[in-house]
Amino acid sequence: MNKAVLLAGAAAIIAVGMLALGFAAGRQQQVAVESSVPESTLAGLDRSEIEKIVRDYLITNPEVMIEVQSAL
C-alpha cells in the first residue's frame, strides 16, 4: 500500500513538472514567432494580401493543417 501511494505521488509530481515544461516551451515559441516579423513589413500589406499569402502557404504546406487539428 505504501509503495502504491509513493508511486502515485511521484507520478503526480512528474506530471505537473511535464505540464510546466510544456507550457514554458510553448510560451517561448509563441514569443519568438510574434517578434520575428517586423511591423514595417506588415504595415504595407492589406488584409486581402495577407489572406492570399496565408492561403498559398497552407495549400503549399498541407501538413500544417494536420498539426493544427492535432493541437485542438
Stockholm file with secondary structure:
# STOCKHOLM 1.0

chainA/1-72         MNKAVLLAGAAAIIAVGMLALGFAAGRQQQVAVESSVPESTLAGLDRSEIEKIVRDYLITNPEVMIEVQSAL
#=GR chainA/1-72 SS CHHHHHHHHHHHHHHHHHHHHHHHHHHHHHHHHHHSSCHHHHHTCCHHHHHHHHHHHHHHCTHHHHHHHHHC
#=GC SS_cons        CHHHHHHHHHHHHHHHHHHHHHHHHHHHHHHHHHHSSCHHHHHTCCHHHHHHHHHHHHHHCTHHHHHHHHHC
//
